[in-house]
Amino acid sequence: MIEITFVGTGSAVPPAGRGTTAFTVRTENMLLLADAGPSVFDGMQRAGIDPAEVTAIFLSHGHADHVLGFPQLALLTKIAPRNPPLKVFASAVVRETVTAVIRLTFPEATDALYRNMEWIELAEGPRQSYDVVEGVQLTSQVVFGPPYMPVLGLRLDFFERGISLAFSSDTAPSDELASLATGCDLLIHEASFSATLEPDGSPEMLFHSDARQAGQIAARAGARQLVLTHVSRNHSDHRRVLTAEAAEFFKGPIYVPDDGDRLRLE
Ligand SMILES: [Zn+2]
């Protein structure tokens, strides 16, 4: 069983009822958290997940809505140490960012960064793969984000089950992401914008995508299912609009989950 829980589904300034975008992936022998924005601790607990159970964390980039919950998770590893230590997959720049934040905000947790965590430095460039646990591989690659802040796309392959998922975090439509997500069972793609509700918007300029573009990427990747997340304040009540936009291009199932929703991959 591979269970995905959408811990948060909102954008950097999330709508009421949605936390910042993050999700967990649970199997029998791991609980991986993808991104850790400011509401992640509360979001996990609301979803019935004990943050102390997390065995691995992936941080896509250093924007506040993706990392500012990390200090609490670091402090927790000091209060409830793990054995083996918590694996943290992040680029060198993101590691520097969260380390600086922890030094300033939870100096008492600084030693946990070295003692209770195993850092796996992700390359800020072409695709590279790393083991999460036996039989589960994490692959990351830079996607189309701001030049001052490289964003890493994520792919997880569960080899024994023949299942894979991909995550866009924050990105404008990206060839790299379409390639990274090739043939995946689930693509979790951001839809910060709506082509219908903001016809004059130019999301590419802001390094984000609209739901139609998310549908295009899912179709190009040949994904089996699509989840739209990173939903903004303007679109939270427009699930049908976002779904219809993505469905113009992507013919598989499309979900716009609420915080706490779960999805199983068999
Ligand atoms: Zn974001």
py3Dmol code that shows the C-alpha trace and the ligand (Angstrom):
import py3Dmol

protein = """\
ATOM      1  CA  MET A   1       0.000   0.000   0.000  1.00  0.00           C
ATOM      2  CA  ILE A   2       1.216   3.472  -0.854  1.00  0.00           C
ATOM      3  CA  GLU A   3      -0.849   6.148   0.835  1.00  0.00           C
ATOM      4  CA  ILE A   4      -0.595   9.817  -0.053  1.00  0.00           C
ATOM      5  CA  THR A   5      -1.980  12.374   2.418  1.00  0.00           C
ATOM      6  CA  PHE A   6      -2.395  15.940   1.247  1.00  0.00           C
ATOM      7  CA  VAL A   7      -1.271  17.736   4.390  1.00  0.00           C
ATOM      8  CA  GLY A   8      -1.649  21.189   2.823  1.00  0.00           C
ATOM      9  CA  THR A   9      -2.945  22.238  -0.585  1.00  0.00           C
ATOM     10  CA  GLY A  10      -2.647  26.038  -0.641  1.00  0.00           C
ATOM     11  CA  SER A  11      -0.243  28.487  -2.222  1.00  0.00           C
ATOM     12  CA  ALA A  12       2.259  30.808  -0.515  1.00  0.00           C
ATOM     13  CA  VAL A  13      -0.629  32.921   0.797  1.00  0.00           C
ATOM     14  CA  PRO A  14      -3.137  30.115   1.248  1.00  0.00           C
ATOM     15  CA  PRO A  15      -6.916  30.442   1.212  1.00  0.00           C
ATOM     16  CA  ALA A  16      -8.915  29.888   4.414  1.00  0.00           C
ATOM     17  CA  GLY A  17      -9.017  26.189   5.203  1.00  0.00           C
ATOM     18  CA  ARG A  18      -5.893  25.293   3.228  1.00  0.00           C
ATOM     19  CA  GLY A  19      -2.379  25.123   4.615  1.00  0.00           C
ATOM     20  CA  THR A  20       0.782  25.556   2.572  1.00  0.00           C
ATOM     21  CA  THR A  21       1.408  22.765   0.073  1.00  0.00           C
ATOM     22  CA  ALA A  22       2.877  19.568   1.497  1.00  0.00           C
ATOM     23  CA  PHE A  23       2.055  15.872   1.359  1.00  0.00           C
ATOM     24  CA  THR A  24       3.210  12.635   2.925  1.00  0.00           C
ATOM     25  CA  VAL A  25       3.846   9.279   1.256  1.00  0.00           C
ATOM     26  CA  ARG A  26       3.475   6.283   3.532  1.00  0.00           C
ATOM     27  CA  THR A  27       4.529   2.690   2.890  1.00  0.00           C
ATOM     28  CA  GLU A  28       5.182  -0.146   5.335  1.00  0.00           C
ATOM     29  CA  ASN A  29       8.749   1.057   5.940  1.00  0.00           C
ATOM     30  CA  MET A  30       8.834   4.831   5.368  1.00  0.00           C
ATOM     31  CA  LEU A  31       6.886   8.043   5.857  1.00  0.00           C
ATOM     32  CA  LEU A  32       8.230  10.701   3.546  1.00  0.00           C
ATOM     33  CA  LEU A  33       7.152  14.330   3.833  1.00  0.00           C
ATOM     34  CA  ALA A  34       7.418  16.481   0.708  1.00  0.00           C
ATOM     35  CA  ASP A  35       7.940  20.136   1.641  1.00  0.00           C
ATOM     36  CA  ALA A  36       7.497  21.714   5.058  1.00  0.00           C
ATOM     37  CA  GLY A  37       5.819  25.112   4.971  1.00  0.00           C
ATOM     38  CA  PRO A  38       4.709  27.026   8.078  1.00  0.00           C
ATOM     39  CA  SER A  39       1.469  25.047   8.571  1.00  0.00           C
ATOM     40  CA  VAL A  40       2.944  21.578   8.090  1.00  0.00           C
ATOM     41  CA  PHE A  41       3.107  20.555  11.744  1.00  0.00           C
ATOM     42  CA  ASP A  42      -0.518  21.459  12.388  1.00  0.00           C
ATOM     43  CA  GLY A  43      -1.578  20.040   9.013  1.00  0.00           C
ATOM     44  CA  MET A  44      -0.071  16.643   9.750  1.00  0.00           C
ATOM     45  CA  GLN A  45      -1.671  16.475  13.188  1.00  0.00           C
ATOM     46  CA  ARG A  46      -5.065  17.460  11.791  1.00  0.00           C
ATOM     47  CA  ALA A  47      -4.680  14.684   9.229  1.00  0.00           C
ATOM     48  CA  GLY A  48      -3.971  12.179  12.000  1.00  0.00           C
ATOM     49  CA  ILE A  49      -0.246  11.912  11.261  1.00  0.00           C
ATOM     50  CA  ASP A  50       2.226  12.152  14.134  1.00  0.00           C
ATOM     51  CA  PRO A  51       5.136  14.325  12.867  1.00  0.00           C
ATOM     52  CA  ALA A  52       7.459  12.141  14.990  1.00  0.00           C
ATOM     53  CA  GLU A  53       6.721   9.263  12.594  1.00  0.00           C
ATOM     54  CA  VAL A  54       8.288  11.038   9.604  1.00  0.00           C
ATOM     55  CA  THR A  55      11.382   9.146   8.419  1.00  0.00           C
ATOM     56  CA  ALA A  56      12.396  11.314   5.446  1.00  0.00           C
ATOM     57  CA  ILE A  57      11.818  14.873   4.256  1.00  0.00           C
ATOM     58  CA  PHE A  58      12.222  16.310   0.755  1.00  0.00           C
ATOM     59  CA  LEU A  59      12.554  20.087   0.441  1.00  0.00           C
ATOM     60  CA  SER A  60      11.957  21.355  -3.098  1.00  0.00           C
ATOM     61  CA  HIS A  61      13.293  24.886  -2.641  1.00  0.00           C
ATOM     62  CA  GLY A  62      13.810  27.582  -0.052  1.00  0.00           C
ATOM     63  CA  HIS A  63      10.662  29.702  -0.327  1.00  0.00           C
ATOM     64  CA  ALA A  64       9.002  30.346   3.039  1.00  0.00           C
ATOM     65  CA  ASP A  65       5.845  28.409   2.128  1.00  0.00           C
ATOM     66  CA  HIS A  66       7.985  25.286   1.548  1.00  0.00           C
ATOM     67  CA  VAL A  67      10.484  25.357   4.446  1.00  0.00           C
ATOM     68  CA  LEU A  68       9.337  27.464   7.403  1.00  0.00           C
ATOM     69  CA  GLY A  69       7.785  24.486   9.189  1.00  0.00           C
ATOM     70  CA  PHE A  70      11.142  22.721   9.183  1.00  0.00           C
ATOM     71  CA  PRO A  71      12.455  24.280  12.446  1.00  0.00           C
ATOM     72  CA  GLN A  72       9.624  22.645  14.414  1.00  0.00           C
ATOM     73  CA  LEU A  73      10.393  19.286  12.815  1.00  0.00           C
ATOM     74  CA  ALA A  74      14.084  19.750  13.716  1.00  0.00           C
ATOM     75  CA  LEU A  75      13.184  20.597  17.305  1.00  0.00           C
ATOM     76  CA  LEU A  76      10.986  17.501  17.432  1.00  0.00           C
ATOM     77  CA  THR A  77      13.919  15.256  16.467  1.00  0.00           C
ATOM     78  CA  LYS A  78      15.682  16.580  19.565  1.00  0.00           C
ATOM     79  CA  ILE A  79      12.685  15.859  21.799  1.00  0.00           C
ATOM     80  CA  ALA A  80      11.906  12.527  20.116  1.00  0.00           C
ATOM     81  CA  PRO A  81      15.161  11.311  18.513  1.00  0.00           C
ATOM     82  CA  ARG A  82      14.888   8.786  15.667  1.00  0.00           C
ATOM     83  CA  ASN A  83      16.960   5.766  15.058  1.00  0.00           C
ATOM     84  CA  PRO A  84      17.979   5.756  12.258  1.00  0.00           C
ATOM     85  CA  PRO A  85      18.190   9.551  12.012  1.00  0.00           C
ATOM     86  CA  LEU A  86      15.707  11.549   9.958  1.00  0.00           C
ATOM     87  CA  LYS A  87      16.813  11.656   6.313  1.00  0.00           C
ATOM     88  CA  VAL A  88      16.603  15.128   4.777  1.00  0.00           C
ATOM     89  CA  PHE A  89      16.852  15.456   0.998  1.00  0.00           C
ATOM     90  CA  ALA A  90      17.667  19.069   0.060  1.00  0.00           C
ATOM     91  CA  SER A  91      20.081  21.093  -2.024  1.00  0.00           C
ATOM     92  CA  ALA A  92      23.073  22.747  -0.337  1.00  0.00           C
ATOM     93  CA  VAL A  93      21.380  26.158  -0.643  1.00  0.00           C
ATOM     94  CA  VAL A  94      18.175  24.968   1.005  1.00  0.00           C
ATOM     95  CA  ARG A  95      20.163  23.305   3.778  1.00  0.00           C
ATOM     96  CA  GLU A  96      21.963  26.611   4.365  1.00  0.00           C
ATOM     97  CA  THR A  97      18.618  28.448   4.410  1.00  0.00           C
ATOM     98  CA  VAL A  98      16.939  26.215   6.984  1.00  0.00           C
ATOM     99  CA  THR A  99      20.101  26.065   9.083  1.00  0.00           C
ATOM    100  CA  ALA A 100      20.188  29.876   9.224  1.00  0.00           C
ATOM    101  CA  VAL A 101      16.504  30.032  10.183  1.00  0.00           C
ATOM    102  CA  ILE A 102      16.974  27.451  12.932  1.00  0.00           C
ATOM    103  CA  ARG A 103      20.065  29.238  14.287  1.00  0.00           C
ATOM    104  CA  LEU A 104      17.979  32.407  14.601  1.00  0.00           C
ATOM    105  CA  THR A 105      14.701  30.970  15.782  1.00  0.00           C
ATOM    106  CA  PHE A 106      15.430  27.690  17.614  1.00  0.00           C
ATOM    107  CA  PRO A 107      19.153  27.891  18.468  1.00  0.00           C
ATOM    108  CA  GLU A 108      18.583  25.039  20.913  1.00  0.00           C
ATOM    109  CA  ALA A 109      17.745  22.785  17.955  1.00  0.00           C
ATOM    110  CA  THR A 110      20.924  23.540  16.008  1.00  0.00           C
ATOM    111  CA  ASP A 111      22.721  20.440  17.262  1.00  0.00           C
ATOM    112  CA  ALA A 112      19.783  18.313  16.037  1.00  0.00           C
ATOM    113  CA  LEU A 113      20.647  19.387  12.488  1.00  0.00           C
ATOM    114  CA  TYR A 114      23.872  17.404  12.740  1.00  0.00           C
ATOM    115  CA  ARG A 115      23.140  14.751  15.352  1.00  0.00           C
ATOM    116  CA  ASN A 116      19.599  13.647  14.557  1.00  0.00           C
ATOM    117  CA  MET A 117      19.494  14.122  10.804  1.00  0.00           C
ATOM    118  CA  GLU A 118      21.207  12.586   7.827  1.00  0.00           C
ATOM    119  CA  TRP A 119      21.473  15.158   5.046  1.00  0.00           C
ATOM    120  CA  ILE A 120      21.411  13.957   1.469  1.00  0.00           C
ATOM    121  CA  GLU A 121      22.542  16.812  -0.726  1.00  0.00           C
ATOM    122  CA  LEU A 122      20.511  17.054  -3.921  1.00  0.00           C
ATOM    123  CA  ALA A 123      22.270  18.305  -7.035  1.00  0.00           C
ATOM    124  CA  GLU A 124      20.936  21.620  -8.346  1.00  0.00           C
ATOM    125  CA  GLY A 125      21.132  20.525 -11.935  1.00  0.00           C
ATOM    126  CA  PRO A 126      20.489  17.502 -14.084  1.00  0.00           C
ATOM    127  CA  ARG A 127      18.596  14.479 -12.876  1.00  0.00           C
ATOM    128  CA  GLN A 128      20.057  12.407 -10.059  1.00  0.00           C
ATOM    129  CA  SER A 129      18.672   9.518  -8.022  1.00  0.00           C
ATOM    130  CA  TYR A 130      19.054   8.566  -4.372  1.00  0.00           C
ATOM    131  CA  ASP A 131      17.729   5.710  -2.210  1.00  0.00           C
ATOM    132  CA  VAL A 132      15.106   6.574   0.407  1.00  0.00           C
ATOM    133  CA  VAL A 133      14.788   3.003   1.695  1.00  0.00           C
ATOM    134  CA  GLU A 134      15.433  -0.281  -0.061  1.00  0.00           C
ATOM    135  CA  GLY A 135      13.336  -0.435  -3.218  1.00  0.00           C
ATOM    136  CA  VAL A 136      12.289   3.233  -3.118  1.00  0.00           C
ATOM    137  CA  GLN A 137      14.237   5.718  -5.187  1.00  0.00           C
ATOM    138  CA  LEU A 138      14.007   9.501  -5.086  1.00  0.00           C
ATOM    139  CA  THR A 139      14.955  11.357  -8.252  1.00  0.00           C
ATOM    140  CA  SER A 140      15.192  15.133  -8.423  1.00  0.00           C
ATOM    141  CA  GLN A 141      15.929  17.645 -11.120  1.00  0.00           C
ATOM    142  CA  VAL A 142      15.783  21.406 -11.454  1.00  0.00           C
ATOM    143  CA  VAL A 143      12.508  22.552 -13.036  1.00  0.00           C
ATOM    144  CA  PHE A 144      11.423  25.947 -14.292  1.00  0.00           C
ATOM    145  CA  GLY A 145      11.504  28.189 -11.231  1.00  0.00           C
ATOM    146  CA  PRO A 146      12.966  31.607 -10.423  1.00  0.00           C
ATOM    147  CA  PRO A 147      16.628  32.007 -11.423  1.00  0.00           C
ATOM    148  CA  TYR A 148      17.467  33.259  -7.936  1.00  0.00           C
ATOM    149  CA  MET A 149      15.916  30.168  -6.357  1.00  0.00           C
ATOM    150  CA  PRO A 150      16.249  26.848  -8.217  1.00  0.00           C
ATOM    151  CA  VAL A 151      13.266  24.558  -7.648  1.00  0.00           C
ATOM    152  CA  LEU A 152      13.688  20.784  -7.625  1.00  0.00           C
ATOM    153  CA  GLY A 153      10.997  18.531  -9.094  1.00  0.00           C
ATOM    154  CA  LEU A 154      10.580  15.137  -7.418  1.00  0.00           C
ATOM    155  CA  ARG A 155       9.973  11.610  -8.638  1.00  0.00           C
ATOM    156  CA  LEU A 156       9.534   8.597  -6.373  1.00  0.00           C
ATOM    157  CA  ASP A 157       9.805   5.072  -7.797  1.00  0.00           C
ATOM    158  CA  PHE A 158       8.543   2.093  -5.824  1.00  0.00           C
ATOM    159  CA  PHE A 159      10.272  -0.643  -7.767  1.00  0.00           C
ATOM    160  CA  GLU A 160       8.710  -3.681  -6.101  1.00  0.00           C
ATOM    161  CA  ARG A 161       5.228  -2.402  -6.839  1.00  0.00           C
ATOM    162  CA  GLY A 162       6.024  -0.863 -10.224  1.00  0.00           C
ATOM    163  CA  ILE A 163       4.483   2.424  -9.037  1.00  0.00           C
ATOM    164  CA  SER A 164       5.801   5.960  -9.365  1.00  0.00           C
ATOM    165  CA  LEU A 165       4.727   9.495  -8.561  1.00  0.00           C
ATOM    166  CA  ALA A 166       6.030  12.942  -9.443  1.00  0.00           C
ATOM    167  CA  PHE A 167       5.658  16.358  -7.818  1.00  0.00           C
ATOM    168  CA  SER A 168       6.141  19.755  -9.385  1.00  0.00           C
ATOM    169  CA  SER A 169       6.328  21.950  -6.287  1.00  0.00           C
ATOM    170  CA  ASP A 170       6.458  25.486  -7.780  1.00  0.00           C
ATOM    171  CA  THR A 171       7.070  25.626 -11.507  1.00  0.00           C
ATOM    172  CA  ALA A 172       6.066  27.221 -14.755  1.00  0.00           C
ATOM    173  CA  PRO A 173       5.349  24.593 -17.438  1.00  0.00           C
ATOM    174  CA  SER A 174       8.582  22.653 -17.556  1.00  0.00           C
ATOM    175  CA  ASP A 175      10.007  20.236 -20.141  1.00  0.00           C
ATOM    176  CA  GLU A 176      12.221  18.900 -17.381  1.00  0.00           C
ATOM    177  CA  LEU A 177       9.234  18.097 -15.201  1.00  0.00           C
ATOM    178  CA  ALA A 178       7.303  16.449 -18.072  1.00  0.00           C
ATOM    179  CA  SER A 179      10.346  14.271 -18.666  1.00  0.00           C
ATOM    180  CA  LEU A 180      10.890  13.545 -14.947  1.00  0.00           C
ATOM    181  CA  ALA A 181       7.216  12.522 -14.616  1.00  0.00           C
ATOM    182  CA  THR A 182       7.196  10.230 -17.673  1.00  0.00           C
ATOM    183  CA  GLY A 183       4.792   7.330 -17.237  1.00  0.00           C
ATOM    184  CA  CYS A 184       4.114   8.081 -13.558  1.00  0.00           C
ATOM    185  CA  ASP A 185       1.001   6.754 -11.832  1.00  0.00           C
ATOM    186  CA  LEU A 186       0.345  10.097 -10.148  1.00  0.00           C
ATOM    187  CA  LEU A 187       1.486  13.618 -10.980  1.00  0.00           C
ATOM    188  CA  ILE A 188       0.992  16.180  -8.217  1.00  0.00           C
ATOM    189  CA  HIS A 189       1.258  19.464 -10.085  1.00  0.00           C
ATOM    190  CA  GLU A 190       0.806  22.984  -8.884  1.00  0.00           C
ATOM    191  CA  ALA A 191      -2.086  25.061 -10.254  1.00  0.00           C
ATOM    192  CA  SER A 192      -1.480  28.470  -8.723  1.00  0.00           C
ATOM    193  CA  PHE A 193      -3.419  30.133 -11.523  1.00  0.00           C
ATOM    194  CA  SER A 194      -6.545  29.611 -13.592  1.00  0.00           C
ATOM    195  CA  ALA A 195      -6.552  30.302 -17.325  1.00  0.00           C
ATOM    196  CA  THR A 196     -10.355  30.791 -17.165  1.00  0.00           C
ATOM    197  CA  LEU A 197     -10.538  33.062 -14.141  1.00  0.00           C
ATOM    198  CA  GLU A 198      -7.386  35.018 -15.057  1.00  0.00           C
ATOM    199  CA  PRO A 199      -7.360  35.016 -18.859  1.00  0.00           C
ATOM    200  CA  ASP A 200      -4.974  37.962 -18.954  1.00  0.00           C
ATOM    201  CA  GLY A 201      -2.584  36.570 -16.398  1.00  0.00           C
ATOM    202  CA  SER A 202       0.874  35.435 -17.419  1.00  0.00           C
ATOM    203  CA  PRO A 203       1.764  32.803 -14.866  1.00  0.00           C
ATOM    204  CA  GLU A 204       5.019  31.982 -16.660  1.00  0.00           C
ATOM    205  CA  MET A 205       6.345  35.349 -15.556  1.00  0.00           C
ATOM    206  CA  LEU A 206       5.736  34.345 -11.962  1.00  0.00           C
ATOM    207  CA  PHE A 207       7.239  30.875 -12.269  1.00  0.00           C
ATOM    208  CA  HIS A 208       3.927  29.170 -11.683  1.00  0.00           C
ATOM    209  CA  SER A 209       1.390  27.276 -13.783  1.00  0.00           C
ATOM    210  CA  ASP A 210      -2.343  27.436 -14.383  1.00  0.00           C
ATOM    211  CA  ALA A 211      -4.548  24.349 -14.299  1.00  0.00           C
ATOM    212  CA  ARG A 212      -4.621  24.084 -18.095  1.00  0.00           C
ATOM    213  CA  GLN A 213      -0.830  23.974 -18.219  1.00  0.00           C
ATOM    214  CA  ALA A 214      -0.801  21.346 -15.460  1.00  0.00           C
ATOM    215  CA  GLY A 215      -3.130  19.258 -17.666  1.00  0.00           C
ATOM    216  CA  GLN A 216      -0.778  19.697 -20.617  1.00  0.00           C
ATOM    217  CA  ILE A 217       2.228  18.535 -18.623  1.00  0.00           C
ATOM    218  CA  ALA A 218       0.301  15.516 -17.266  1.00  0.00           C
ATOM    219  CA  ALA A 219      -0.725  14.563 -20.823  1.00  0.00           C
ATOM    220  CA  ARG A 220       2.813  14.988 -22.150  1.00  0.00           C
ATOM    221  CA  ALA A 221       4.215  12.897 -19.312  1.00  0.00           C
ATOM    222  CA  GLY A 222       1.632  10.150 -19.918  1.00  0.00           C
ATOM    223  CA  ALA A 223       0.672  10.275 -16.215  1.00  0.00           C
ATOM    224  CA  ARG A 224      -2.238   8.082 -15.078  1.00  0.00           C
ATOM    225  CA  GLN A 225      -3.765  10.509 -12.545  1.00  0.00           C
ATOM    226  CA  LEU A 226      -3.355  14.208 -11.863  1.00  0.00           C
ATOM    227  CA  VAL A 227      -3.659  16.108  -8.597  1.00  0.00           C
ATOM    228  CA  LEU A 228      -3.825  19.912  -8.689  1.00  0.00           C
ATOM    229  CA  THR A 229      -2.421  21.640  -5.644  1.00  0.00           C
ATOM    230  CA  HIS A 230      -0.792  24.916  -4.468  1.00  0.00           C
ATOM    231  CA  VAL A 231      -4.242  26.485  -4.937  1.00  0.00           C
ATOM    232  CA  SER A 232      -4.433  30.266  -4.515  1.00  0.00           C
ATOM    233  CA  ARG A 233      -6.873  32.430  -2.587  1.00  0.00           C
ATOM    234  CA  ASN A 234      -8.698  33.324  -5.802  1.00  0.00           C
ATOM    235  CA  HIS A 235      -9.464  29.746  -6.863  1.00  0.00           C
ATOM    236  CA  SER A 236     -10.114  27.786  -3.719  1.00  0.00           C
ATOM    237  CA  ASP A 237     -13.864  27.634  -4.409  1.00  0.00           C
ATOM    238  CA  HIS A 238     -13.441  26.902  -8.114  1.00  0.00           C
ATOM    239  CA  ARG A 239     -12.534  23.235  -8.082  1.00  0.00           C
ATOM    240  CA  ARG A 240     -14.739  22.525 -11.100  1.00  0.00           C
ATOM    241  CA  VAL A 241     -13.139  25.306 -13.127  1.00  0.00           C
ATOM    242  CA  LEU A 242      -9.623  24.072 -12.362  1.00  0.00           C
ATOM    243  CA  THR A 243     -10.594  20.471 -13.148  1.00  0.00           C
ATOM    244  CA  ALA A 244     -12.238  21.459 -16.434  1.00  0.00           C
ATOM    245  CA  GLU A 245      -9.145  23.408 -17.506  1.00  0.00           C
ATOM    246  CA  ALA A 246      -6.825  20.483 -16.854  1.00  0.00           C
ATOM    247  CA  ALA A 247      -9.304  18.102 -18.549  1.00  0.00           C
ATOM    248  CA  GLU A 248      -8.971  20.003 -21.829  1.00  0.00           C
ATOM    249  CA  PHE A 249      -5.653  18.223 -22.232  1.00  0.00           C
ATOM    250  CA  PHE A 250      -5.493  15.414 -19.689  1.00  0.00           C
ATOM    251  CA  LYS A 251      -8.025  12.607 -20.041  1.00  0.00           C
ATOM    252  CA  GLY A 252      -7.301  10.648 -16.851  1.00  0.00           C
ATOM    253  CA  PRO A 253      -8.733  11.253 -13.365  1.00  0.00           C
ATOM    254  CA  ILE A 254      -8.122  14.753 -11.944  1.00  0.00           C
ATOM    255  CA  TYR A 255      -8.424  15.672  -8.267  1.00  0.00           C
ATOM    256  CA  VAL A 256      -8.255  18.991  -6.426  1.00  0.00           C
ATOM    257  CA  PRO A 257      -7.888  17.670  -2.876  1.00  0.00           C
ATOM    258  CA  ASP A 258      -8.731  19.402   0.376  1.00  0.00           C
ATOM    259  CA  ASP A 259      -6.243  19.389   3.232  1.00  0.00           C
ATOM    260  CA  GLY A 260      -6.259  15.989   4.893  1.00  0.00           C
ATOM    261  CA  ASP A 261      -7.545  14.072   1.845  1.00  0.00           C
ATOM    262  CA  ARG A 262      -5.888  10.741   1.135  1.00  0.00           C
ATOM    263  CA  LEU A 263      -5.255   8.818  -2.039  1.00  0.00           C
ATOM    264  CA  ARG A 264      -3.964   5.261  -2.355  1.00  0.00           C
ATOM    265  CA  LEU A 265      -1.831   3.931  -5.150  1.00  0.00           C
ATOM    266  CA  GLU A 266      -2.231   0.187  -5.675  1.00  0.00           C
TER     267      GLU A 266
END
"""
ligand_1 = """\
1
ZN
Zn 5.041 27.768 -3.162
"""
view = py3Dmol.view(width=600, height=400)
view.addModel(protein, "pdb")
view.setStyle({"model": 0}, {"cartoon": {"style": "trace"}})
view.addModel(ligand_1, "xyz")
view.setStyle({"model": 1}, {"stick": {}})
view.zoomTo()
view.show()
